[in-house]
Amino acid sequence: MISTENLPLASKRLPIVALPAADTGWAERWQGAFGGSPGQLRGLLVVGHGTADPLGAAETHEITRRVAALIPGVPVELGFLEVIGPTIGESLQRLAERGCREVVAAPLLLFTAGHARRDVPEALEEGARRAGLAVSQSGAFGCHPEIVALSRQRRCEALHALDPVPSGSTVLVMVGRGSSDPAAHAQLAEFAAATLEPGSHAVRRDNACGRVEFGFVAAARPSVAEALAAAALGGPAVVRRVVVQPHLLFRGHVEEQVEASIRQARAAHPEVEWVQVRRLGAAERVARALVERAAAAIR
């Protein structure tokens, strides 16, 4: 059986250590966590969702490259859950061929839902049995400080060149991929609240919004279209700007759907300034958060 004891409940956060971006001793402190049992080499499997979008696939490979650079000497492979290869099973076999007997699988997942609780563990269990490996699984990112900081950064980037708008006239729409898991809305709301907590002067401007709406691309309500309509029309103040932030890791079909919904909202409400925030992308902060989650699972 694959150990999933490190997966958090919807309302729980994994132990985390917030590290400054310029911490030069970071790799040394974390690399020791991947030492393995006596005589056993431990590897790291980065688990990607999988996408037919070439850019999204390239971004996933780039994160894997960054992860490997952070923990030199640790065997690192990438396996995809669906759509494209290499598969999780193929990459576990590759780690076994590289001498690993223990592997920690670190999924590139923002929240704990169906993939983290069911699909990934099932694929890991089958692949581990075939490869003869002991495999454990780390948790989703959740409200990891590196991901929260990156989300704030992306919002600042989108607003940087724009004229100021009163906070009462600004609405933030946080968009999630969506899940049938009833905790999906609560997890997105918790993350949005974390990004809006008072921060440094550099990120203070991204907190200027009068209210927050939530929308989901699939499997949950409200839909993105419903959330955008509520943002443009709802509330006591006249809305001048709607900031739409898809909480997504990489490029893919989900982001395309969000962009289509924004185009429709812009046509329906041309009096509103619609601002789209870019996805998190293959940033160094994502790689650091993934390594920290994996190291926490090992400990």
C-alpha positions, 0 to 999 in steps of 0.5 A: 500500500502507498502511504498517504498519511502525509496528506492533509485534511481540507482544513489542515496544513502540513508542517512548513518552513518559510524560507527567504528567497535568498537563503543560500543554505537551503539546499544543504539543509533539505538534501539531508532529508533524502538520504534514505534508510541505511544502504538504501538510495531514496529518489524523488518522483515529481508527479505531473497531472498531464496535459496535451498543451505543449507549453504546459508540458514544458513548464512541468519539465522545467519544474522537474529540472529546477527540483533536481538542481535544488537537491543535487545527488538525489535521483529525480524523475517526472511521471504524468498521471494522464494524457502524456508520458512518461507515466508514473509507472515508467518513471518509478521503474526508471528510479529503480534502475538508477538504484533507488529502493525508496521513493517519495512522490511529490504531486504538483497539485494545488489542493487535496482532492480526488487526484491526491486522495485517489488517482495518484495513490492508485497509480503509485501503488501499481507502479511501486509493486511492479518496480519493487519500490517502497513509495510514500506520497507528499501532500498538495501545496495548499497554503504553502508560503512559497505558493502564497507569495508567488500568487501575490507576486503574479497579482502585483505583476498584473496591476503594476502598470495600471492606474490606481482604482479605489478598493471599493470599486475593485473585485477580485475573482479567484478561479479554481480548476474545480472538483467534486470534493465538497472541500474545494470551495473552502480550500480556495477561500482559505488560499485567497485569504492567505494571499490577501493578508497584509504583506510587505510594501512590495505586495501591498497594492494587490490587497486593494479590493473591496470584495472577493468572488470565487468561480470554478471551471468544472465540477463545482459551483459557482462557475467562472461565468457566474462568478464574473457576472456576480463581480460585475453586477453585485455589491453596493459600490459601482465596480470599475475593475475586476481582477481575475486570478486563475489559481493554476500551475501550468498552461492548459485547457483550463486556462483557455476556458478562463480566458474565453469566459473573460472575453465574454464578460468583457463584451457584456460589461465593457464599462468594467476594466477586466484584468487577468492574472497569469498562472503560477508557472514554472517558477523557482518558488514552485520547485522549492515548495515541492521539495519542502513538501517531499522532505516533510513527508519523509520526516 
